[in-house]
Amino acid sequence: MRSATYVFLILLATLAHALAQAPATVVAPTTGSAVVGALASDGTAQGTLVAEAGGVVFHTYWVEVPAGVARWTLTLDAETDLDLALKFGSEIGSYDDRDRGGDWDFRDWETLNPTVIVVEAPRAGRWYVDVFNALQVGTGGSYRLTSTAGATVGPAPVPPPPAPPVFGGGTTPAATGFAGSYRLIGGDVVLELRQDAAGKLAGTLSGSGVTMTVEGITDADGTYGIIYDDEGGMYFMAEAAAAGLRLTLYDADANGDPVESSARALDFERVGAPPEVPPESGAAVDLRAGAQAAAGERLRNAYAGASLVVPPGWQGWVADEPLLPVYVASQTQPGMAVVLTTHGVSLAQFGRVLSEAIEFEDGSVLRPVGSPQVQGDQVSVRYAAAGGVGVGLARTDGGPGVIMLYMGGPGQESVGASLIGAMAASVRFEAAAAAADLQRAQGDWSGYRMWTYHYGSGGGAGDSGIGGRWSGEFEAHWDLCADGRYRHDGRTEQGSFAATAATTGLASGAQFFGGVDTDAWSGRGTWSFAAIGDRVALLLFDEAGSWSYYELGRASDGSVTLDGMPLERRAVGGC
């Protein structure tokens, strides 16, 4: 009988046009600074960096990016807060801010892991990629660097494989969210699945004359099982996605255990009927603080020009907070979704927003698993965390738009994908009242500098007899170039003071002085105005891969504000 390895390779050959073979991994030979060498544009590298005295420790790779690449993604998954920087044409000489001599083209500034830098339409040629450690001496850890070049980014590192399943042993019955027909995205492979109310899966995987049997289960540990024929088989994990599902396949070793290094992720899209549009009662609820919507009612934001229907078994309410987020929850279904209506956010910008990790007040973090998947007028992303899962999706017709995020516990991704898919299918776009405000903001600020300055001081004496003064100031500007680029610089100076201490019974006192704490920062990237909820916002997408927004408004005296800060319009200086 042929081995499971042999059968696995046959299946991969069937998918040859859709799944690239895994490249060899480059291994850095030292924990100290080194130029490691070439890394394939679709390749991986791994190593360990330990901080040393005398400067930043780095590993340098170079990547030959071919012509015609639409998107190049670098993902750094590290044990500790290592950093990533890129530069075209020559090695990086400094990782500092650009105004302090930094000569990189892209770099990350966050403490998130994994770190992801996406370069849209990169220049063809040699790029230098540095993984570097700027931590305290003696600290560090191992890392895995993944480079992916292409119009569609490949999957991120997959989670550890499950233990061999025992069918029928699931502890948490699941909805039948995986039942249906699927086709491999970019390939000629068909997956047919049935799923009963207890979560048990059965079906077939077929292509190029080969048909294999699928058996599995959905329980508290997720959805998993085996795919096999009379020649052998392999293990799989299934995860719901907005377009369909993702199968991660694992070969078996001589003992029948899954081999983590053999993992291959395959993305399938659902075929046949699209996600069912939830039944609509005909009632419409205008988006306003405190509004509530029952199942079947349509939540409508006339300002943004977008609306959607609350699916059966769920209810929605609008929070009394900026941007009017809609929360969708259920008394019978797990997890919760949050929805924002928008106008003026592009599909590519939605992809940038969804591809960032999401951190909550309790310290938990949802991290993207893989890269944004674009299908028609929507983009979707899957998330994972130690204590939960997430599904993100956005739709836009180029003007009005909706962005949605579901958060749930382990094994609840199919619930989230079903909820998000139903709401997305019910979205309607219409003329937006925000369009005039956005056009006005564009005309008022394109080619100009937004400038703000604050100064404060105070003083007094306490019971101890110590009196003094403090001062602080903040200055920032945003140069909004007419071609869509921006330059942002800011500075704070605070903590300067002088104080006199007088002690009862003494004719003279002691005088002492404090210092000045100054901080400066800068950013570069692209800008645009968009409506979010009921507000006009300035969207900034910087070259380092992150994004931010500031609310544009007016003070009681009629002056313009940015996040409540008074603004002046000046001649542009940085374009």
Secondary structure, 3 states (H helix, E strand, C coil): CCCHHHHHHHHHHHCCCCCCCCCCEEECCCCCCEEEEECCCCEEEEEEEECECCECEEEEEEEEECCCCCEEEEEEEECCCCEEEEEECCCCCCCCCHHHCCCCCEECCCCCCCEEEEEECCCCEEEEEEEEECCCCCCEEEEEEEEEECCCCCCCCCCCCCCCCCCCCCCCCCCCCCCEEEEECCCCCEEEEEECCCCEEEEEEEECCEEEEEEEEEECCEEEEEEEECCEEEEEEEEECCCEEEEEEECECCCCCECHHHCEEEEEEECCCCCCCCCCCCCEEECCCCCEECCCCEEEECCCCEEEECCCCCEEEECCCCCCCEEEECCCCCCEEEEEEEECCCHHHHHHHHCCCEECCCCCEEEEEEEEEEECCEEEEEEEECCEEEEEEEEECCCEEEEEEEEECCCCHHHHHHHHHHHHHCCEECCCCHHHHHHHHHHHHCCEEEEEEEEEEEEEECCCCEEEEEEEEEEEEEEECCCCEEEEEEEEEEEEEEEEECCCCCCCCEEEECCCEEEEEEEEEEEEEEEECCEEEEEEEECCCCEEEEEEEECCCCCEEECCEECEEEECCCC
